[in-house]
Every structure is written in structure tokens, then in C-alpha cells.
């Protein structure tokens, strides 16, 4: 009798190798080096090659490095982003006039002005600087959130960015301490940029703000001079520049009636509000209370920090200096920008919501 041959069980299938998921953290767009550190390569080319174009390999040799790849390539990228290096042809590096201005200054202001221009040249760094110029930087938690959510900096790169950003502004003399907080200062270069490209900048910021032709902006401010005059000279044109209809409680559009009714109507109907805090006017603070109750975004403005209540300082505040001959023009541009920014990111301009437990 023939023996039955046992059927061989099929060999187990090999488990398919899982493909590694690509990293979700995108490459940073900002320079990975501070502006001061990014001058190392331009300085080496100036000192050792008389400023003539050099290959990447030559530039590495000037610094006693064996390779022009890896970290050195990142350093080259930083120099290009600040405007210190150019690529006249593939694989070649050329020192720019901006780098020469800083490294071989011909006047006392050349160095600071050069570093300030580098800040404006640098991707992302320039955006964050222009966003906060004339203001105090937010507290750490809020600043970190803004960097990640508004400026799309990966969370694992936020700390690095802040280090680079802080070093850049310090060497450019664009920041100073105010009562333990960092104030971001205006620069001549940034103001010229706003004047020259103001409409383009407003158009860029306005994307996503959702402004309609019927939207209003209510201004809370004292009526008396000198601050009362700022409405026609600064705030009204700034609001119109942002695409909204400016309103104040004494406007004829409200017609006859009680002033408090007009204020309530103006605040309640407004898409956003502007508050001039200089002088600690009690009526302005009353109106702020109404805005708080209605959870309206408010652009806060003051000529000094002492007039801003402590519990409002976590919100963005624009500070202006009347001793600056161009303060009105700077303030007008900044108010227009902050209105649009607040409409896109209302959490930056809103008070903490009222507790439901309050009785």
C-alpha cells in the first residue's frame, strides 16, 4: 500500500518591512545662525581672498575646514539669507556690499544700520520683527504659540529661532528692556520699507482677515486735545487703510441720543475696536469693560507703559513716542497692520473671557 506523503504547510510569509514615516518637521526658512555669526565666511573671503569670488571649497579652506558640506553649507545658507553672500555663479560665493558695510564701516552708523537691514532681509525673522515692532514681546507661552501658529515655525525649532532672533535684534540695536520686558524698536530701514511698500504690506496682511465694506472699527479715546486730535490725523486714516469704517461716539452718524447709548451701539456693532490708553481716561476704561463683556478684539495703544493696566499687558500694545518727528506716520501704519492682524488672530487682541462663576 502506497504511503501517503504529508503535505508541506506553506512557508509563512515574511512580514513586509514598514517604511519609515518621513519627518513632519520641515526645514526652517530662517537663518540658523545669528547675523553676527553669519559674517564669519564673508570676513574670511575678504581677509584671505581680497573679497574676490571664492568657491565653497576655497571658503572652507580659509577657515581651516576640510569640507564645504554639512554645517558649513548651512552657514553659507545663513549668510545668503541675511544678504551677506551672493551666488555669482554655481558653486561660487561673493561678498555683498551689505557685509562690507558692517565689516569695514566708513561711518559710526554703518554697523548698526547694516545689521538692521540684515534683519529685514532674513526670512521669518523679518516677519516676526515687523509684526512686533513698536511693542513689547509677549510672555514666553504666548510668544511660543504665536511663533508656531502664526509664523509656522516647527515646535522643535522655536527655541532655536528665539535665540537667533534675540541675538539679531540685540546686535542691530532693535530691542531694549522696559520694566523687565523686551521692547522691539522701530528702525529707519523698516519705516522706509513701510513707506515705500505700505500698500503691498497691508494687502499681504489683509489676506484672510475677512474684512467687509460694511465692517466698522470703534475708537475709544478722549475727545479733548491734544489726544482728541489724533482721531482725524492718525486713527481714522489708519482704520480706512485697513478697509474698515472708523467710528467714534461723537460721530454724526449716531444722531441725537444719550452718549452712553451711542457708545454701546458703536461697540456692540463694531467688528474690532481701537483704544487709546494714554492718560488713563476713565471713560476709555469703562468702554474697555464693555468690549470685554462682549468679547471684542481691541487694538491697544499708549504713549507710555505706565498708562497700561498690568492685567492688560499680556495683550499686544502699540507704544508711540511723540518726540519722534515721524511718530504719526509710524503709528498710522502700525495701527492699520495690527487691526488686520487682530482680525486674523483675535486671541492676540482679546481679554480673558469672563468666568461663568461670577454672580
Secondary structure, DSSP 8 states (H G I E B T S, - for coil): -----------------------S----SS-SS-TTTTHHHHHHHHHHHTT--EEHHHHHHHTT-S-SSTHHHHHHHHHHHHTSEE-SSTTEEEE-HHHHHHHT-SSTTHHHHHHHHHHHHSTTHHHHHHHHTTSB---HHHHHHHHHHTS---GGGHHHHHHHHHHHHHHTT-EEEETTEEEE---HHHHHHHHHHHHHHHHHHHTTS---TT-EEEEE--SSTTGGGHIIIIIHHHHHHTT-EEE-TT-GGG-SS-HHHHHHHHHHH-SEEEEE-TT--HHHHHHHHHHHHTT--EEEEESSGGGS-GGGTTS-EEE--TTSTTHHHHHHHHHHHHHHHHHHSGGGG------TT--
